[in-house]
Structures are given as C-alpha cells and as structure tokens.
Amino acid sequence: MAGMRPETISTILVCIMLFSVLSLLAPGCDVMNQDLESPTNPSVSINDGETTTYEQKVQLSLSCEDNVDVDEMRISNSPDFVDADWEAYYTPVKWTLTDGYGNKTVYVQFRDMAENVSDVASTSIMYSPYPSTLPNEPGIIINDGGTYTTKQMVQLSLSCKDDNGIVNMRISNYADFSGASWETYITSKSWALSDGFGHKTVHAQFMDGDGNISEAVAASIDFIDAVILRVSPAAAQVTVGGALDVDVYAEGAVQIVSAHITISFNPIALEVMKIKTSGNGFLLTDAGANVITAESDYDNINGLVVFGVLGQESGFTGASGDGTLARITFKGKAAGSSDIKFIAVTENDFILYRYALNEKGFEKYNARISDGVISVK
C-alpha cells in the first residue's frame, strides 16, 4: 500500500471488515430463511413429577427439540395462553399456580429462530394449600343401627372427615372390595345385601381430593326370613332367694296377632313366681291391642312355663317391630345354673299368627329361637 493516501487505506480496511462480518452472517440468515421444521417433543413437568403440592409457587422443568435451536417459550395457566408473552427459552422456571384448592394445569409452547411453533405441552398437579391428612373417622351404619332386617335392600348411613373434604367412596359386601368401584361420596345410600339369609357385613372406604384413602370400616346386620324369639337377657345371674325378670322378646315381628310359647327351666336352681303378658313395653299392648291371655301356667316341679297371648281390638291388624311378648319372674332357689329354652311340646309352639288379607284373616308365621341361661349364686 506504499504510495497510497491514508484516506484510501482506511476505506480499504473498512471494506475488508464489512465483508468479513457479512460472510459470517450470511450462513445464519440462509438457515433461518430455509427452516420450516417446528420444534418437536415439547414437555413440561412440575416439581420433578410430584402429584401434589402444598405451595402455590412451583418449579417447571421444560424441554423441547429442534433441528436448529429452541429460541423462545411461552407459559400459561390457561390453554389459550391468554396474557402469555413469548420470552427467551430457559429451564428450570419458577411458576405460580392459580389461586384456590384443586387440580392445576400448566401449559407451555416453544418456537425456534424461524418462528416455527411447537405443539402445546401440559401437565397437572393437585394444589392443596395445607398438608393433607388421611381421611379420618370413617363410618358406616345399616338401617340406623338395627340388628336385623327382613328385607334384602337396606339403607346405609355413611360418614368420614378430612381437611380437604371427602370426594369418593366405595362399598362392597366383601372385605377385599372385589367388584367395587369408586363413586361420588354421599351420606345415605340404598344397598342390596348379598343373596341368602344370615349374618351380613357391608364394607366401606373413603377417598379425599388428594387421593388419600381411609381405612376400611364395616357394619353387620342379620338378614332373617322369620321373626326371632329370644330370651332377654341371654345370660343373667340371680342370688339364692333373689328375683329376676326374663323377657320372651320378639325381633322382626310383622303384624303379629297371637303367640303360643313353651319354655323349660331347671326346677332345682329356679322357680317361677309370676308371668306377665301385657302392659306398657309389651309388643301387643304398645301396638294398641287389648291383650287376652289365652293360657298362662307354670310348673315348678317339672320346670315348664306355658303361655298364650292374643291381641284383640277393633281395626287391629297386628303388631310389628321388636318388643316383649311375656315377662317371667324367676326366683333363685339353689346355687347352680339353668338353661332357659324354647321347647316344642305342642304343634302350636314357636308358631305365631299374623294378620293377613285372606279368607281366614290370619296366617302362621314361623319363628327362629335363641335360648338363654341363668346362673344362681
């Protein structure tokens, strides 16, 4: 460059520098103009994949692939990205979920330098403002706590507590909940017991909004096809010379009009003082009947009690439910024990009659029996 003027030399150097810069930029511009591929495999996770958070502020982990490079992203709590602006792509990202307890979803989208846009990626997490606990105090009651039913369809009372509320429940006639599905939690539900008469158990379990499951609880009831006659109390104690009332108690009566009962006892240990078959607290009397004692006798030598009762009243259609048919007052005679047993001496024993709309007006109603025992001290 000898002999050149300084101004000429400066101009040449500037041109060389501009050429170099343009040479470097040109390849990038060419790639950007030719890139038609959108970013692929967009993904987002919250708190490294946790399903529940007790904090409104969370951390997002983002990723996306592109043939050149991912340049920008936008994030939103709404699928339409309302108020979401494009910003430089980076990860991880601190993010704030929307207010209020419940399931929260975060949406994310990416674009490259050529402004090709990826598909939308999303993920969800349960936001519980307070640490969740297991559902507590689960409960199930059948027919308001009744001990028996003559119908296969019963009514369940269900209850459970939780800091975030109970959402679902499942009910089954089986302890392993086989065949049971989760359903919306309600506090009262009609339920069919398993087929066949006998002792039935119903099982229940509850779930809160966080997916926490309570312990299983159960309730039982006897599904019977006939009235039960039982000695009440089933086991009792009396002193020598002392008195004890024992009831002949009916459970599950349906329009009972009359009954004939024979009971045996140990005449060495006990003796009968009296028999009562009507009054307040007695099944037929409480149903509004005028009770006629058709037979009332006891034999303290052979240890037998026999009584028959009949309810009569204009318009009386029988007594239903639970109640006492007769009350026997025993006296302790000598130390020992005595079974109090229903026995069949005549063809009428254990047979109750109930009101029925047929040509005879009544029908026989078989009873199941449950004996008792008295100890004399």
Beta strands, then each sheet from edge to edge (+ up, - down):
strand 1: 40-46
strand 2: 52-53
strand 3: 57-65
strand 4: 70-76
strand 5: 87-88
strand 6: 93-96
strand 7: 102-112
strand 8: 121-127
strand 9: 136-142
strand 10: 148-149
strand 11: 153-161
strand 12: 166-172
strand 13: 183-184
strand 14: 188-192
strand 15: 198-208
strand 16: 217-223
strand 17: 227-232
strand 18: 235-238
strand 19: 243-264
strand 20: 270-276
strand 21: 290-299
strand 22: 304-312
strand 23: 319-332
strand 24: 336-342
strand 25: 351-355
strand 26: 362-370
strand 27: 372-376
sheet 1: 1+ 3- 6+
sheet 2: 2+ 8+ 7- 4+ 5-
sheet 3: 9+ 11- 14+
sheet 4: 10+ 16+ 15- 12+ 13-
sheet 5: 18+ 27+ 24- 19+ 17- 26- 25+
sheet 6: 18+ 27+ 24- 19+ 22- 21+
sheet 7: 18+ 27+ 24- 19+ 23- 20+
end
